[in-house]
């Protein structure tokens, strides 16, 4: 960094000295690592090469193809070759124009150094934020292979990242025996967290608090691994591709879930935007609403007995912001007092919703200007993390460190350290 780093369009009053947070190792708790062109082809056995996702560029647009059809886009990528951020777009096209920092370890670490970031928690990108696109594969053998190869890729990234990059692997939730086996395998390889769908019922599975998921939660509780719910992780493949504007027709979601005796009906989806809007406006509206999409998972978790059954469970709400958290917690407490009156309902959970939040949940911010300094104490000093969302459209690039210095300028240094470094280091087991 230059002695006084400055971003185009930022005034002198926003110039931040190089020494800002000089004794802190900032941990970015939500960024995305784009799937490289050879992810599956380089790892699949020769007999299965024709059955794995393959990247192709047609008419200047790159996508992932599976079984001869478009399976997914390359995901959100707005940092162009040469480290130029492109506005007004969800993805730089074609893939060759995307900066290597989106998908290559060395270049990602160089980008982290440029932004003043010590370590990153990495989520999937084009493949979906949990197992969205994997669940769209109807053949179970093929689905299993695609997921296992992706998770092997995550292990490789973490090993190559040398204590600075921590991918969150995906779980095969359609088969609980396989889920436990895959979790165990990856934990033995040093993985510390997993990304989950917040709406498994959208693919015919039980809800997360039901007995079906108990073996998974047992392992999370025993191992100390982090369960991550990234916004949009419960979206179907069709929804994701509709938002990205990359599909002309609705994709099929999942197939028969063999591990569930009677798959439940899949609810119809309702667009979050007015369909008559243009693509950019639809994307902006959807992205804004997605920040609060985790209201559903947070409120349900805090009203359940899940944390009574699994007292060491730690859950992260990724890319959800914090400005709305105090209101939701206050509303949840109010509704709890007004609505929960019957003896069996009162006895259902041992603690109040806000207590569960305080002891088990983590939230994060990035672009917010006023909320962090005002609300950190109210949300909970030990419950707040930071993120950049690199390389997505709303990512904090290139002014990451400067932004955090501005919004946390009046915050006590001990709190700065906890929010920027210590909370994440303790949660994910990152050396600082």
Residue pairs with C-beta under 8 A, 6 or more apart in sequence:
1 18
1 114
1 116
1 401
2 18
3 17
3 18
4 15
4 16
4 17
4 18
5 15
5 16
5 18
5 399
5 401
5 402
6 14
6 15
6 402
7 14
7 398
7 399
7 402
10 399
10 402
14 402
14 406
15 402
16 401
16 402
16 405
16 406
20 401
20 402
20 404
20 405
21 116
21 401
21 404
21 405
21 416
21 420
24 416
24 417
24 420
24 421
25 118
25 119
25 421
25 425
25 432
26 116
26 117
26 118
26 386
26 400
26 401
26 404
26 420
26 421
27 117
27 118
27 119
27 120
27 121
27 385
27 386
27 420
27 421
27 424
27 425
27 428
27 430
27 432
28 112
28 117
28 119
28 120
28 121
28 386
28 387
28 388
28 390
28 400
29 121
29 316
29 318
29 362
29 364
29 385
29 386
29 387
29 424
30 121
30 123
30 230
30 318
30 319
30 364
30 366
30 387
30 388
30 389
31 120
31 121
31 122
31 123
31 387
31 388
31 389
31 390
31 391
31 395
32 75
32 76
32 102
32 122
32 123
32 124
32 125
32 389
32 390
32 391
32 392
33 102
33 103
33 108
33 122
33 123
33 124
33 125
33 157
33 165
33 167
34 74
34 75
34 77
34 98
34 102
34 103
34 125
34 126
34 391
35 64
35 74
35 75
35 103
35 124
35 125
35 126
35 127
35 150
35 153
36 103
36 104
37 55
37 95
39 53
39 149
39 150
39 153
40 52
40 53
40 54
40 146
40 149
40 150
41 49
41 52
41 54
43 149
43 152
43 153
44 51
44 52
44 145
44 149
48 145
51 67
51 139
51 142
51 145
52 66
52 145
52 146
52 149
53 64
53 65
53 66
53 71
53 72
53 146
54 64
54 65
54 66
55 62
55 63
55 64
55 65
55 74
55 95
56 62
56 63
56 65
57 94
57 95
57 96
60 93
60 94
61 93
61 94
62 74
62 93
62 94
62 95
62 96
63 70
63 71
63 72
63 73
63 74
63 246
64 70
64 71
64 72
64 73
64 74
64 126
64 127
65 71
66 137
70 246
70 247
71 133
71 136
72 126
72 127
72 128
72 133
72 237
72 241
73 91
73 126
73 241
73 244
73 246
74 91
74 95
74 98
74 125
74 126
75 91
75 124
75 125
75 126
75 127
76 90
76 91
76 125
76 391
76 392
76 393
77 91
77 92
77 98
77 102
77 125
77 391
77 392
78 85
78 86
78 87
78 89
78 90
78 91
78 92
78 391
78 392
78 393
78 395
79 85
79 86
79 92
79 98
79 99
79 101
79 102
79 111
79 390
79 391
79 395
79 397
80 86
80 92
80 97
80 98
80 99
81 96
81 97
81 98
81 99
81 100
82 99
83 99
83 101
83 111
83 114
83 398
84 99
85 395
85 397
85 398
86 92
87 393
88 280
89 393
90 244
90 245
90 283
90 393
91 98
91 244
92 98
98 391
99 107
99 111
99 391
100 107
101 107
101 108
101 110
101 111
101 390
101 391
102 108
102 125
102 390
102 391
105 157
105 160
105 161
105 165
108 120
108 165
109 161
109 164
109 165
111 390
112 118
112 119
112 120
112 164
114 398
115 388
115 390
115 396
115 397
115 398
115 400
115 401
116 400
116 401
117 388
117 400
117 401
118 164
118 421
118 432
119 163
119 164
119 165
119 166
119 424
119 430
120 164
120 165
120 166
120 388
120 390
121 166
121 168
121 193
121 228
121 318
121 424
121 428
122 154
122 157
122 165
122 166
122 167
122 168
123 129
123 167
123 168
123 195
123 228
123 230
123 318
124 130
124 150
124 168
124 170
124 195
126 133
127 133
127 134
127 150
127 170
128 134
128 233
128 235
128 237
128 240
129 195
129 230
129 231
129 232
129 233
129 235
130 170
130 195
130 196
130 197
130 198
130 230
130 233
130 234
131 147
131 170
131 171
131 172
131 173
131 197
132 197
132 233
132 235
132 236
132 237
132 240
133 237
133 240
134 143
134 146
134 147
134 150
134 170
134 172
135 143
135 174
135 197
135 203
135 237
135 253
135 254
136 236
136 237
136 251
136 252
136 253
136 254
137 143
137 146
137 255
138 252
138 254
138 255
139 255
140 174
140 255
140 258
143 172
143 174
144 172
144 178
147 170
147 172
147 182
148 182
150 169
150 170
151 169
151 170
151 182
151 186
153 167
154 167
154 168
154 169
154 186
154 191
155 167
155 169
155 186
155 189
155 190
155 191
157 165
157 167
158 165
158 166
158 167
158 190
158 191
159 190
163 430
163 431
166 192
166 193
166 428
166 430
167 191
168 193
168 194
168 195
168 226
168 228
169 182
169 186
169 191
169 193
169 194
169 195
170 194
170 195
171 179
171 182
171 183
171 194
171 196
171 216
172 178
172 179
172 182
173 179
173 196
173 197
173 200
173 205
173 213
173 216
174 203
174 205
174 254
174 257
174 258
174 259
174 260
175 258
175 259
176 212
176 213
176 215
176 216
176 259
177 215
177 259
179 215
179 216
180 215
180 216
180 219
183 194
183 216
183 219
183 223
183 225
184 219
186 194
187 219
187 223
187 225
191 225
192 225
192 226
192 428
192 429
193 225
193 226
193 227
193 228
193 316
193 428
194 225
194 226
194 227
194 228
195 228
195 229
195 230
195 233
195 318
196 208
196 227
196 228
196 229
196 233
197 203
197 233
197 234
198 208
198 229
198 233
198 234
198 294
198 296
198 297
199 234
199 235
199 296
200 206
200 207
200 208
200 213
200 234
201 207
201 264
201 267
202 234
202 236
202 253
202 266
202 267
203 236
203 253
203 254
203 257
203 266
204 254
204 257
204 260
204 263
204 264
204 265
204 266
205 212
205 257
205 260
205 263
205 264
206 212
206 213
206 260
206 264
208 297
208 300
208 306
209 300
209 304
209 305
209 306
212 260
217 306
217 309
217 310
217 313
218 310
219 225
220 227
220 310
220 313
221 310
221 311
221 312
221 313
222 312
224 312
224 314
224 429
226 314
226 315
226 316
226 427
226 428
227 313
227 314
227 315
227 316
228 315
228 316
228 318
229 294
229 297
229 315
229 316
229 317
229 318
230 318
230 319
231 290
231 291
231 293
231 294
231 317
231 318
231 319
231 320
232 240
232 290
232 293
234 293
236 251
236 253
236 269
237 251
237 253
238 247
238 250
238 251
238 252
238 253
238 269
239 269
241 247
241 251
242 250
242 271
243 282
243 283
243 286
245 279
245 282
245 283
253 266
254 266
256 263
257 263
272 285
272 286
272 289
272 290
273 281
273 282
273 285
273 286
274 282
274 285
275 282
277 285
283 393
287 393
287 394
290 319
291 319
291 320
291 321
291 324
292 320
292 321
292 324
293 320
294 317
294 320
295 324
295 328
297 317
298 317
298 328
298 357
298 361
299 328
299 332
299 353
301 307
301 315
301 356
301 360
301 361
302 332
302 353
302 354
302 356
302 357
302 361
303 332
303 336
303 349
303 353
304 349
305 348
305 349
305 350
306 313
307 313
307 351
307 356
307 359
307 360
308 349
308 350
308 351
313 360
314 360
314 362
314 427
315 360
315 361
315 362
316 361
316 362
316 363
316 364
316 385
316 427
317 361
317 362
317 363
317 364
318 364
318 387
319 364
319 366
319 387
319 389
320 363
320 364
321 363
321 364
321 365
321 366
321 368
321 371
322 363
322 364
322 365
322 368
322 371
322 372
322 375
322 376
322 379
322 384
323 365
323 368
323 371
323 375
325 363
325 375
325 379
326 375
326 378
326 379
329 353
329 354
329 357
332 353
332 354
333 352
333 353
333 354
336 352
336 353
340 346
349 356
357 380
357 383
358 380
358 382
358 383
361 383
362 383
362 384
362 385
362 423
362 427
363 379
363 383
363 384
363 385
364 384
364 385
364 386
364 387
365 371
365 372
365 384
365 386
365 387
366 386
366 387
366 388
366 389
366 394
366 395
366 396
366 403
367 394
367 396
367 403
368 407
369 406
369 407
370 407
372 384
372 407
372 408
372 411
372 419
373 407
373 408
373 409
373 410
373 411
376 384
376 411
376 415
376 419
377 415
381 415
381 418
381 419
382 418
382 423
383 423
384 418
384 419
384 423
385 419
385 423
385 424
385 427
386 404
386 419
386 420
386 424
387 396
388 395
388 396
388 397
388 400
389 395
389 396
390 396
390 397
391 397
396 403
404 420
408 416
408 419
408 420
411 419
421 432
422 432
424 430
425 431
425 432
